[in-house]
Structure formats: structure tokens, C-alpha cells
Amino acid sequence: MKYLLAQMDLHNHTFFHRLSLQQAGYLAVASLLLAILIQIVSHAHAKLPAGTTLTLSDYQLTVRALPLTGITENASGLSHNQDTGTLFAVINNPTKMIELDIHGQVLRHIDLHGFHDTEGLVYLGNQRFAITEERRRSVAIITIGPTTRTSYRQDAQLLTLPLTTGNNKGFEGISFDARTDSLFVVNEKSPRALYQITGFTRQAKAQSVSSLWNLEENNFGNRDFSGIHFDPDTNNLLLLSDESRKISEVSIAGDLLSELSLPRGFPGLLPGIPQPEGITMDDNGNLYILSEPNLFYRFERKNNRERSR
């Protein structure tokens, strides 16, 4: 298209002499609009600059250790539903989901029948969620509508990976990149591992499972991994560690970009977050953490500043 515009420029003198002044004016305006459209499309598809980061050190605690109503134990994965503006969490025993608002108030309970050891959760869009079952090393896709109160595993779309890991040290967290149809699944430990699954959410004929990098060797100083979130604005991953009490922001290539420690003594965190399990962000960049057994935390950027670039 750019070549076409260049050729038109070269022949403008001859061409315009053959047209009336009004026709030439129309052509000039059309050419200008076409050039502007090319620039708009190119800009819309341009990649973010290298090194784009959330700068986790810019976050501060705004909701601290709020107990979830009606939940007494085993709160785990957490995900933001962009369509409803609410959060969804998964409980591993008894297996259920809950819907809550961004302030941590529980809105609904959803029973999960036939599921076992549900640890990770991510919203896929169109009322679909992906859940991980830790001991089974399975990913299940289910549909949860606005009035759903029960979901059955027999109705789910299932993928089970024959991976060798320690007992109760399997799939802990899951996240999703809609643009590449990629699920990111993090294995807790023994080994610490990060898998990328493509094609499964849309039931493509060609599906693949790969490891982004060796998380045992490149683990950013984390002893385990309990949750994961993919941020579409930066194309980065947030890896949550329970044992290390830390969030690591990393690139898809495995580069450490920023960190947020969650130990005893962190501003507002007294006595600290006990067993952080779930992590997610909303469309405004607010960060949420769910800890076992039932505590809810919310972090916001200091002074509501935009994400660093």
C-alpha cells in the first residue's frame, strides 16, 4: 500500500493535469485519508516498547486481611471477570467457586461437583472459566452464567497432562492471554515449572504444551509458586510465591522486571499475608491477592499513577 502511494506521488503532476481541479482535490483528500488510516492501523498493532513494566514497588495496600464471608478455609485461585466487573475465586475443599466484588464482599457461591483439589482459576471471556485440579494435573473449562449455582465436571472440557510431580505439588495457578490463545499454568514445586498451553481453549486441532523456560534454574529466588497472572497491557507475568512471600513480575522471555515483597512489616501488612494463593488484576491496574484460608487483599498504585514505561 505504501508502494502504491509512492507511485501516485511520482505521477501526481501528469495525472492531475488530466483531471478537473475538483476531481484532483477529491483524489488528494482520499490519498491523505488512506495514509492516515495506514498510520492508525500500524500504531494499533505496534508492540509495547521493550522493558515495559508494572513497577510493583509503586503499589500500596488499600484493603488489608478482609475475611471472606461464609468461607472458613482453603481459598485459592483468583480471577477478574472483565464482563461483570467482579472477581471470582476457587475453593479447593469443599470444591466451589465464589463471586465477590472488588472490595471483597461475597456475592454468590457456586458448587463444583466432581472436581477435586481445585487450586487455580482464570476467566476466559464469554462466561467461560478455566480451573486447575492440582493432584490430577488437569485443566477444566466450564461455563458460569449470571445465575449459575452448580457446575458439573462431566460437562467440562478437560485436558490432563501426564506430568511427573510430587504429591500435592502440582498445578497451582493458571492465567490466559486471549491474543495468542495461551494458557499459562504454574506448577508449585518438585519441580517448579511454567507451561504454555495453546489451542485448547478453542478446541483447535493443533494443540501444544511447552515450557517457557526452566523455572527450576530461573526461579527469581522463589522457593515455590502458588499463583500466576498475565497482564495484557505489558505482556508480562506476575508470579506469586507462598513460601517466599513475594510477587515477581517477569517477561515472557524470563527476565525479572520488578518485585513486591509481602513479608511481616511491609506497610499495612501486620503480621503479613499468611499463605498467599491467588493473584489477579482488574482493568484499572488494581492488584488483588487471596490468602488461605480466607483473607482478601487489594493493592493500588500510589497516587493513581499510570504504569511506568
Secondary structure, DSSP 8 states (H G I E B T S, - for coil): -HHHHHHHHHTHHHHHHTS-HHHHHHHHHHHHHHHHHHHHHHHHT----TT----GGGEEEEEEEEE-TT--S-EEEEEEETTTTEEEEEEETTEEEEEE-TTS-EEEEEEEES--SEEEEEEEETTEEEEEETTTTEEEEEE--TT--EEEGGGSEEEE------TT-SEEEEEEETTTTEEEEEE-SSS-EEEEEESTTTT-SS-EEEESS-TTTS-TT-S---EEEEETTTTEEEEEETTTTEEEEEETTS-EEEEEE--TTSTT-SS--SSEEEEEE-TT--EEEEETTTEEEEEEEGGG-----
